[in-house]
Amino acid sequence: MRHKVTCATCGKTEIIVVEKGRKIESEWRYYGKINITPIQTSEYFYRFVGGDFEYNNNWVKEKNNYFNPTVKPRYLEWWECPKHGGD
């Protein structure tokens, strides 16, 4: 299947071949999907209140006042071209 991709860093676009469930046969890097509407789609947020960050035991769960159950999450695919997606 052909898939149009856009580099998140430089904006370069290209069409690559992607087969479902298989490795991407291209030098482009795929980093996953990012929710671009987290304020309206997340019922709770976690806030760090201080202390030792290494042990992650000082997180407070807070209710999100802007949560709207009727809003569906929208996702953005994060791709980077061979020039910017290096290790």
Summary of the structure (lengths in Angstrom):
residues: 87
radius of gyration: 18.1
end to end distance: 26.2
largest distance: 49.3
contacts: 162
relative contact order: 0.31
helix: 8%
strand: 39%
